[in-house]
């Protein structure tokens, strides 16, 4: 009978250890999911910032192209007219679809 008591005690101890290990693993898993969610949110924010920076760069580049240097207004007008024609071509192509 004493052997059975030892076996039962050992079995009970092992079950408790497994339950504790399960709880620790579950807690660690929840923390990891929280970390993943935080990283995904950070990535989303960084993508938005990158997109905004790219848009700002394009705007700056366009503004730089249009910059009137040394009173060269005619050249700037030609560039603007060319850009308008390109935009109109794009609109025409998109309207045709």
PANU-188212 format. One record per residue: residue number from 0; residue in one letter; x, z, y of N, C-alpha, C, O in turn. Coordinates in nm, 4 decimals, decimal comma, padded with zeros to 6 digits, always signed. Each point is the difference from the previous one (the first is absolute). Last residue first. Layout:
REM residues N
NUM_a_X_Z_Y_X_Z_Y_X_Z_Y_X_Z_Y .
...
This chain:
REM residues 97
96_x_-01,0603_-07,0509_+05,2869_-00,0153_+00,0541_-00,1349_-00,1319_+00,0587_-00,0082_-00,0377_+00,0529_-00,1046 .
95_x_+00,1927_-00,2305_+00,5152_-00,0272_-00,1061_-00,0951_-00,0226_+00,0507_-00,1416_-00,0568_-00,0721_-00,0820 .
94_x_+00,1931_+00,3537_+00,4442_-00,1408_-00,0373_+00,0145_-00,0400_-00,1063_-00,1026_-00,1151_-00,0055_-00,0433 .
93_x_+00,5663_+00,1419_+00,0769_-00,0806_+00,1058_-00,0592_-00,1485_-00,0318_+00,0072_-00,0760_+00,0357_-00,0900 .
92_x_+00,3813_-00,3321_+00,2942_+00,0216_+00,0022_-00,1455_-00,0860_+00,1043_-00,0671_-00,0556_-00,0250_-00,1069 .
91_x_+00,0506_+00,0092_+00,5751_-00,0624_-00,1203_-00,0553_+00,0135_-00,0022_-00,1509_-00,0961_-00,0303_-00,0709 .
90_x_+00,3169_+00,3689_+00,3021_-00,1451_+00,0234_+00,0042_-00,0734_-00,1190_-00,0610_-00,0967_+00,0171_-00,0742 .
89_x_+00,5602_-00,0573_+00,1247_-00,0324_+00,0989_-00,1030_-00,1501_+00,0252_-00,0065_-00,0576_+00,0085_-00,1084 .
88_x_+00,2169_-00,2836_+00,4506_+00,0152_-00,0670_-00,1292_-00,0384_+00,0949_-00,1133_-00,0702_-00,0384_-00,0936 .
87_x_+00,0852_+00,2178_+00,5257_-00,1159_-00,0887_-00,0169_+00,0054_-00,0746_-00,1324_-00,1029_-00,0175_-00,0653 .
86_x_+00,4723_+00,2800_+00,1827_-00,1145_+00,0861_-00,0306_-00,1244_-00,0851_-00,0223_-00,0768_+00,0250_-00,0930 .
85_x_+00,4605_-00,2482_+00,2350_+00,0186_+00,0505_-00,1360_-00,1179_+00,0868_-00,0424_-00,0483_-00,0107_-00,1127 .
84_x_+00,0589_-00,1400_+00,5575_-00,0272_-00,1118_-00,0912_+00,0134_+00,0455_-00,1452_-00,0818_-00,0370_-00,0842 .
83_x_+00,2005_+00,3452_+00,4105_-00,1450_-00,0192_+00,0017_-00,0384_-00,1148_-00,0938_-00,0988_+00,0092_-00,0728 .
82_x_+00,5555_+00,0699_+00,1454_-00,0587_+00,1072_-00,0807_-00,1517_-00,0155_-00,0088_-00,0584_+00,0217_-00,1062 .
81_x_+00,2875_-00,3158_+00,3869_+00,0335_-00,0280_-00,1392_-00,0617_+00,1057_-00,0930_-00,0544_-00,0325_-00,1055 .
80_x_+00,0191_+00,1000_+00,5657_-00,0850_-00,1124_-00,0403_+00,0235_-00,0348_-00,1464_-00,0945_-00,0282_-00,0737 .
79_x_+00,3744_+00,3486_+00,2659_-00,1359_+00,0538_-00,0152_-00,0939_-00,1099_-00,0476_-00,0823_+00,0228_-00,0887 .
78_x_+00,5201_-00,1488_+00,1902_-00,0009_+00,0859_-00,1191_-00,1404_+00,0539_-00,0262_-00,0463_+00,0030_-00,1140 .
77_x_+00,1149_-00,2488_+00,5069_+00,0080_-00,0882_-00,1166_-00,0063_+00,0813_-00,1292_-00,0674_-00,0385_-00,0955 .
76_x_+00,0915_+00,2718_+00,5001_-00,1315_-00,0633_-00,0130_-00,0033_-00,0910_-00,1221_-00,1000_-00,0047_-00,0716 .
75_x_+00,5097_+00,1970_+00,1867_-00,0902_+00,1011_-00,0534_-00,1393_-00,0574_-00,0202_-00,0656_+00,0296_-00,0998 .
74_x_+00,3835_-00,2979_+00,3121_+00,0358_+00,0157_-00,1410_-00,0928_+00,1014_-00,0670_-00,0422_-00,0202_-00,1139 .
73_x_-00,0016_-00,0373_+00,5768_-00,0444_-00,1206_-00,0723_+00,0281_+00,0131_-00,1496_-00,0846_-00,0333_-00,0830 .
72_x_+00,2422_+00,3690_+00,3829_-00,1434_+00,0095_-00,0250_-00,0494_-00,1195_-00,0807_-00,0851_+00,0159_-00,0875 .
71_x_+00,5416_+00,2202_+00,2311_-00,0280_-00,1140_-00,0873_-00,1463_+00,0028_-00,0436_-00,0294_+00,0157_-00,1185 .
70_x_+00,3211_+00,2968_+00,4035_-00,1037_-00,0841_+00,0593_-00,0369_-00,1206_-00,0837_-00,0506_-00,0981_+00,0544 .
69_x_+00,3663_+00,4428_-00,2030_+00,0534_-00,0842_+00,1074_-00,1051_-00,0968_+00,0555_+00,0340_-00,1134_+00,0336 .
68_x_-00,2179_+00,3169_-00,4495_+00,1376_+00,0279_+00,0384_+00,0435_-00,1006_+00,1062_-00,0162_-00,1208_-00,0173 .
67_x_-00,4413_+00,3385_-00,2398_+00,0419_-00,0988_+00,0988_+00,1397_+00,0389_+00,0480_+00,0199_+00,1026_+00,0650 .
66_x_-00,2769_-00,0027_-00,5456_+00,0629_+00,0570_+00,1184_+00,0501_-00,1106_+00,0928_+00,0699_-00,0927_-00,0410 .
65_x_-00,2728_+00,0600_-00,4060_-00,0756_-00,0404_+00,1187_+00,0639_+00,0468_+00,1297_-00,0437_-00,0369_+00,1090 .
64_x_+00,2229_+00,1498_-00,5354_-00,0019_-00,1465_+00,0055_-00,0669_-00,0475_+00,1280_+00,0378_-00,1025_+00,0567 .
63_x_-00,0376_+00,5587_-00,1456_+00,1356_-00,0431_+00,0344_+00,0069_-00,1523_+00,0117_+00,0685_-00,0549_+00,0863 .
62_x_-00,4643_+00,2537_-00,2372_+00,0187_+00,0264_+00,1428_+00,1370_-00,0483_+00,0456_+00,0148_-00,0531_+00,1101 .
61_x_-00,1044_+00,0300_-00,5655_-00,0812_-00,0974_+00,0724_+00,0173_+00,0174_+00,1499_+00,0150_-00,0975_+00,0735 .
60_x_+00,1919_+00,4120_-00,3455_+00,0650_-00,1293_-00,0183_-00,0760_-00,1089_+00,0757_+00,0608_-00,0857_+00,0641 .
59_x_-00,2474_+00,5123_-00,0770_+00,1193_-00,0002_+00,0839_+00,0718_-00,1345_-00,0077_+00,0477_-00,0528_+00,1005 .
58_x_-00,4117_+00,1206_-00,3843_-00,0452_-00,0075_+00,1391_+00,1187_-00,0064_+00,0950_+00,0002_-00,0777_+00,0955 .
57_x_+00,0892_+00,1433_-00,5486_-00,0502_-00,1359_+00,0230_-00,0453_-00,0169_+00,1441_+00,0260_-00,1028_+00,0626 .
56_x_+00,1078_+00,5312_-00,1926_+00,1147_-00,0901_+00,0032_-00,0447_-00,1432_+00,0284_+00,0605_-00,0705_+00,0808 .
55_x_-00,3900_+00,3975_-00,1467_+00,0677_+00,0204_+00,1279_+00,1182_-00,0952_+00,0154_+00,0236_-00,0547_+00,1077 .
54_x_-00,2433_+00,0581_-00,5186_-00,0854_-00,0603_+00,1029_+00,0631_+00,0137_+00,1378_-00,0020_-00,0936_+00,0800 .
53_x_+00,2167_+00,3071_-00,4341_+00,0128_-00,1448_-00,0138_-00,0853_-00,0731_+00,1044_+00,0429_-00,0999_+00,0577 .
52_x_-00,0766_+00,5657_-00,0812_+00,1315_-00,0376_+00,0522_+00,0207_-00,1510_-00,0094_+00,0565_-00,0613_+00,0905 .
51_x_-00,4445_+00,2406_-00,2821_-00,0075_+00,0098_+00,1456_+00,1327_-00,0425_+00,0631_+00,0014_-00,0697_+00,1014 .
50_x_-00,0177_+00,0943_-00,5679_-00,0836_-00,1107_+00,0467_-00,0095_+00,0004_+00,1528_+00,0070_-00,1053_+00,0634 .
49_x_+00,2132_+00,4651_-00,2634_+00,0785_-00,1226_-00,0148_-00,0782_-00,1197_+00,0511_+00,0544_-00,0848_+00,0708 .
48_x_-00,2751_+00,4964_-00,0873_+00,1011_+00,0007_+00,1054_+00,0850_-00,1265_-00,0043_+00,0338_-00,0567_+00,1038 .
47_x_-00,3456_+00,1204_-00,4473_-00,0689_-00,0243_+00,1268_+00,0987_-00,0057_+00,1161_-00,0107_-00,0856_+00,0877 .
46_x_+00,1783_+00,2024_-00,5057_-00,0378_-00,1406_+00,0005_-00,0712_-00,0353_+00,1297_+00,0243_-00,1056_+00,0584 .
45_x_+00,0821_+00,5547_-00,1309_+00,1203_-00,0778_+00,0311_-00,0291_-00,1501_+00,0004_+00,0570_-00,0739_+00,0802 .
44_x_-00,4021_+00,3671_-00,2103_+00,0307_+00,0192_+00,1417_+00,1211_-00,0837_+00,0413_+00,0002_-00,0621_+00,1062 .
43_x_-00,1133_+00,0694_-00,5611_-00,1039_-00,0702_+00,0754_+00,0277_+00,0085_+00,1492_-00,0124_-00,0993_+00,0716 .
42_x_+00,2888_+00,3463_-00,3547_+00,0284_-00,1432_-00,0137_-00,1010_-00,0808_+00,0803_+00,0366_-00,0957_+00,0682 .
41_x_-00,1086_+00,5561_-00,0981_+00,1177_-00,0280_+00,0842_+00,0342_-00,1490_-00,0031_+00,0324_-00,0591_+00,1030 .
40_x_-00,3712_+00,2119_-00,3871_-00,0460_+00,0063_+00,1389_+00,1142_-00,0328_+00,0955_-00,0192_-00,0695_+00,0997 .
39_x_+00,1245_+00,1034_-00,5515_-00,0809_-00,1196_+00,0224_-00,0519_-00,0032_+00,1438_-00,0028_-00,1057_+00,0631 .
38_x_+00,2369_+00,4871_-00,2005_+00,0915_-00,1144_+00,0139_-00,0776_-00,1287_+00,0247_+00,0429_-00,0844_+00,0787 .
37_x_-00,2887_+00,4754_-00,1676_+00,0670_+00,0123_+00,1298_+00,0932_-00,1192_+00,0240_+00,0061_-00,0532_+00,1108 .
36_x_-00,2174_+00,0841_-00,5295_-00,0976_-00,0300_+00,1050_+00,0643_+00,0055_+00,1384_-00,0265_-00,0849_+00,0851 .
35_x_+00,2905_+00,2166_-00,4478_-00,0238_-00,1446_-00,0054_-00,0986_-00,0400_+00,1088_+00,0210_-00,0997_+00,0691 .
34_x_+00,0587_+00,5572_-00,1258_+00,1176_-00,0665_+00,0562_-00,0200_-00,1511_+00,0042_+00,0338_-00,0650_+00,0989 .
33_x_-00,3630_+00,3200_-00,3092_-00,0038_+00,0229_+00,1446_+00,1181_-00,0686_+00,0684_-00,0147_-00,0589_+00,1071 .
32_x_+00,0055_+00,0551_-00,5739_-00,1034_-00,0886_+00,0536_-00,0120_+00,0160_+00,1507_-00,0187_-00,0987_+00,0711 .
31_x_+00,3068_+00,3905_-00,2914_+00,0550_-00,1355_-00,0003_-00,1020_-00,1006_+00,0534_+00,0358_-00,0916_+00,0741 .
30_x_-00,1710_+00,5370_-00,1303_+00,0963_-00,0091_+00,1100_+00,0585_-00,1406_+00,0093_+00,0199_-00,0531_+00,1093 .
29_x_-00,3019_+00,1471_-00,4715_-00,0769_-00,0034_+00,1242_+00,0930_-00,0131_+00,1207_-00,0293_-00,0747_+00,0934 .
28_x_+00,2311_+00,1331_-00,5128_-00,0633_-00,1308_+00,0072_-00,0808_-00,0144_+00,1290_+00,0050_-00,1049_+00,0642 .
27_x_+00,1809_+00,5234_-00,1649_+00,1057_-00,0933_+00,0379_-00,0571_-00,1415_+00,0161_+00,0377_-00,0725_+00,0922 .
26_x_-00,3257_+00,4012_-00,2568_+00,0312_+00,0268_+00,1404_+00,1063_-00,0976_+00,0503_-00,0114_-00,0532_+00,1104 .
25_x_-00,0930_+00,0361_-00,5661_-00,1141_-00,0467_+00,0789_+00,0254_+00,0190_+00,1491_-00,0301_-00,0883_+00,0802 .
24_x_+00,3422_+00,2637_-00,3804_+00,0074_-00,1459_+00,0002_-00,1127_-00,0590_+00,0835_+00,0207_-00,0964_+00,0738 .
23_x_-00,0204_+00,5595_-00,1419_+00,1141_-00,0385_+00,0832_+00,0110_-00,1517_+00,0119_+00,0262_-00,0531_+00,1079 .
22_x_-00,3513_+00,2266_-00,3981_-00,0360_+00,0293_+00,1391_+00,1122_-00,0406_+00,0953_-00,0256_-00,0554_+00,1069 .
21_x_+00,1070_+00,0186_-00,5703_-00,1007_-00,0977_+00,0424_-00,0361_+00,0209_+00,1465_-00,0089_-00,0964_+00,0760 .
20_x_+00,2889_+00,4115_-00,2772_+00,0726_-00,1253_+00,0223_-00,0961_-00,1091_+00,0468_+00,0346_-00,0798_+00,0870 .
19_x_-00,2226_+00,4886_-00,2103_+00,0787_+00,0149_+00,1223_+00,0752_-00,1287_+00,0333_+00,0050_-00,0423_+00,1155 .
18_x_-00,2359_+00,0532_-00,5198_-00,0960_+00,0020_+00,1107_+00,0738_+00,0126_+00,1326_-00,0326_-00,0695_+00,0962 .
17_x_+00,2872_+00,0997_-00,4886_-00,0466_-00,1372_+00,0197_-00,0978_-00,0075_+00,1173_+00,0040_-00,0948_+00,0784 .
16_x_+00,1440_+00,5182_-00,2114_+00,1108_-00,0752_+00,0594_-00,0416_-00,1444_+00,0295_+00,0336_-00,0553_+00,1047 .
15_x_-00,3380_+00,3246_-00,3362_+00,0113_+00,0436_+00,1397_+00,1117_-00,0744_+00,0726_-00,0150_-00,0391_+00,1158 .
14_x_-00,0286_-00,0344_-00,5773_-00,1142_-00,0576_+00,0707_+00,0052_+00,0369_+00,1480_-00,0229_-00,0853_+00,0857 .
13_x_+00,3404_+00,2825_-00,3680_+00,0278_-00,1443_+00,0186_-00,1133_-00,0684_+00,0766_+00,0248_-00,0841_+00,0865 .
12_x_-00,0840_+00,5348_-00,2097_+00,1060_-00,0115_+00,0999_+00,0305_-00,1466_+00,0304_+00,0156_-00,0380_+00,1160 .
11_x_-00,3130_+00,1305_-00,4648_-00,0614_+00,0335_+00,1287_+00,1014_-00,0143_+00,1131_-00,0321_-00,0525_+00,1067 .
10_x_+00,1923_+00,0035_-00,5443_-00,0882_-00,1117_+00,0332_-00,0640_+00,0212_+00,1369_-00,0055_-00,0925_+00,0810 .
9_x_+00,2589_+00,4442_-00,2574_+00,0871_-00,1113_+00,0355_-00,0822_-00,1209_+00,0442_+00,0327_-00,0652_+00,0991 .
8_x_-00,2690_+00,4296_-00,2667_+00,0620_+00,0364_+00,1271_+00,0895_-00,1134_+00,0503_-00,0042_-00,0360_+00,1177 .
7_x_-00,1818_-00,0116_-00,5440_-00,1047_-00,0101_+00,1013_+00,0564_+00,0313_+00,1380_-00,0313_-00,0691_+00,0970 .
6_x_+00,3153_+00,1281_-00,4608_-00,0282_-00,1422_+00,0157_-00,1048_-00,0207_+00,1103_+00,0134_-00,0893_+00,0838 .
5_x_+00,0889_+00,5296_-00,2091_+00,1140_-00,0604_+00,0688_-00,0262_-00,1479_+00,0283_+00,0310_-00,0498_+00,1082 .
4_x_-00,3471_+00,2789_-00,3655_-00,0040_+00,0476_+00,1377_+00,1134_-00,0605_+00,0820_-00,0198_-00,0388_+00,1151 .
3_x_+00,0114_-00,0476_-00,5768_-00,1077_-00,0724_+00,0676_-00,0105_+00,0408_+00,1468_-00,0231_-00,0841_+00,0868 .
2_x_+00,3242_+00,3169_-00,3590_+00,0477_-00,1372_+00,0236_-00,1056_-00,0824_+00,0736_+00,0317_-00,0779_+00,0900 .
1_x_-00,1425_+00,5097_-00,2298_+00,0905_+00,0069_+00,1139_+00,0545_-00,1389_+00,0325_+00,0200_-00,0338_+00,1167 .
0_x_-00,2827_+00,0976_-00,5001_-00,0815_+00,0000_+00,1189_+00,0859_+00,0000_+00,1252_-00,0358_-00,0606_+00,1010 .
